[in-house]
Amino acid sequence: MSKDLKIDEHRGPDSLRLRLAGPLDQATAPLVRERLHAAAAGTLEIDLAACSFISSAGLRLLLELHKSFQSSGNPFRLVNVPASIENILDTTGLNQLLSFSRARREISLQDQRRTAVDHRHGGIFRGQLSVRPRAVVYYLQVS
């Protein structure tokens, strides 16, 4: 893999949230590690919504972070974990160890008609409707 990982950083008073976009692999895990060396103690959230791939090196990094934050007593969470990465966490057993929340999926206006039909016929749509200027977006919790 390549170093095509983009890291967006959002700092709060006692928290840091890193949003990763791209692959988390042997080439990019050190970039995340470097970014975290400068981080102050507090809550760490890693947003994986745009993470396209995770290798064993990425899993090792997540495990190291879990152990480090657990020993310091600070919270560490993965947020917006896509189904593909959740499957890897399940397969490796890390889903039992790491704290994470599933990704939410957006349905575009093009899918709105089909969703409405499914909903009228007793489909499984459950979620919240968010109205934005010129857009209607459904947010679904992926089960």
C-alpha positions, -999 to +999 in steps of 0.1 A: +000+000+000+010+036-002+011+066+021-022+079+008-036+084+043-051+117+052-054+126+089-077+153+100-072+164+136-099+179+159-088+189+194-110+196+223-100+207+258-093+171+270-098+152+238-083+144+204-102+130+174-084+118+144-103+112+112-084+088+089-091+087+052-074+060+032-055+028+041-042+021+076-013-002+068+024-008+073+033+024+054+007+047+071+005+034+107+038+053+116+022+085+104-007+080+129+018+071+156+038+102+150+007+124+152-002+108+185+032+114+201+024+151+201-010+145+216-017+155+253-033+130+276-071+127+275-097+110+254-087+097+220-112+089+193-102+075+159-128+080+132-126+053+106-155+062+084-133+070+055-107+043+062-105+022+031-084-007+044-067-019+075-038-043+076-022-063+105+001-033+111-030-011+115-046-036+139-013-037+158-014+001+162-050+000+174-040-027+200-010-007+211-032+024+216-058+005+235-031-009+259-014+025+263-047+044+270-060+016+293-028+018+314-031+056+317-068+054+325-078+076+295-106+066+272-098+053+237-126+047+211-130+039+175-159+057+159-178+053+126-163+019+120-174+007+085-188-028+082-157-041+063-134-031+092-159-043+118-158-077+101-120-077+105-123-068+142-148-096+146-126-121+129-096-112+150-115-110+182-105-073+187-142-065+188-142-079+223-113-057+234-117-024+216-145+001+223-161+012+190-193+024+174-205+014+139-206+037+109-237+055+099-247+052+063-261+081+042-288+074+016-289+100-011-320+116-026-317+092-055-325+064-030-353+083-013-381+069-034-371+032-028-366+038+009-401+054+012-416+024-007-398+000+016-409+019+046-446+019+035-445-019+030-432-026+065-395-025+056-368-022+082-361+015+079-354+030+112-334+062+116-337+099+118-344+124+091-321+154+088-332+183+066-305+205+052-308+232+026-313+216-007-309+181+007-327+155+027-304+129+043-315+097+061-291+084+087-293+047+094-276+029+122-261-001+105-268-033+124 
